[in-house]
Amino acid sequence: MKYTEKQKGSLYLTVVLLGIVLAIAIGVTGIIVTGSNLIKGLGDSVRAFHIADSGVEEELYRLRQESGVPKDDPPNPCSSSFTNYGITTCTIQSTSTSLKVIGSYNGSQRRIEADY
């Protein structure tokens, strides 16, 4: 079968256009996948922050109940249960003037420091 110059040109144009459409589709897919991973990480980060915030409130409550000057304590786990959240940890480290609480959820960690 013999192709004319016009047919060869249209075939070339079709291949180029398909390549451009494919490149755009791959780019858009990459953006969507990256965005969804960021959103998931943001949700984990917010939960980690709330776990750390709960640890601060818990420790401040404990200090008020003891009504004494706290000692420099080694890091200890929060006594609050976060079982509804899944895999979590909460660690409290208190000194005579400040608290450092680290909350984590699914690999995201947030730390809150409070002076009192």
N, C-alpha and C positions, 0 to 999 in steps of 0.2 A: 504494500500500500504506500502510495506516494503522498507525502504531506506538502502542502504549499507553505510559503513563508508566513502567510497570515495565520495558518493553523499552528505553526511552531511558536509564533509569538503569543497566541492566546493560551497555549499549553504552558509556556514559561510564566505568563502572568498568573495563571491559576495556581501553579505550584508556589509562587512567591506569596500570593494572597493566603493560601492555606497555611504556609509557614508563619505568617504574621498572626493569623487568627490563633494558631496553636501556641505561639509565644505569649500572646495576651491571656489565653486561658490558663496556661501554666503560671503566669505571674499572679493572676487573680486568685487562683487556688492557693498559692504560697501565702498571699496576704491573709486570706481567710483562716488558714491553719495557724499562722502566727498569732492572729488576733484572738482566736479561740483559746490558745495556750496562755496568752496574757490574761484573759478574763478568768480562766480557771485559777491561775496563780494569784490574781487579785482577791478572789474569794477566800483562798487559803490564807492569804496575808491578813485579811480582815478578821477571820476566826482566830488566828494566832494573836492578834492585837487584843481581842476581847478576852482571851484566856489570860494574857498577861495583866490586863486591867482587873480581872477578877482576883488574880493573885495579889495585886496591890491592895485592893479593898479588903481581902481576907486578912492580910498581915496587919493592916492598920487597925482593923477590928480587934485582932488578937492583942495588939499592943495597948489599945484602950482598955481592954478587959484586964490585962495584967497590971495596968497603971504603974508601971515602973520604967526605968530607963533600960532600953534593950541593950543586950550585949552584942558584940560582934559575933555573928553566927556564921557557920559555914553554910554553903548553899543547901537548902532543903526543899523537898517537893511540896507543892500546894496540897492542902488536904481536900480541896473541892474536887468533886468528881465531874469529869467532862466526858463520860462514857457515851453520851448521845452524839458527840462530835466525832468519835472514831479514834484514830491514833493521835494522841495529844500528850504533851508534857508541859509542866509548869514548874519553874524553879525560882525560889525566893532566896535572896541573900540580903540580910539586913545588917546595918552598922548602927552606931549610936545616933546618927543623924540622917541616914538615908536608906532607901530600899532600892534594890535592883531586882526586877522580876523579868524572866524570860519565858514567853509563851511560844509554843510551837505547834504547828498543825500541818501534817503531810509535807514536811520538809521546809515549810516557811516558818521563819522565826521573827518575833518582834520583841523588843526589849523596852521596858518602861522603867525609868528611874524617877524616884520621888524623894524629895527632901522634906523633913518634918521637924 
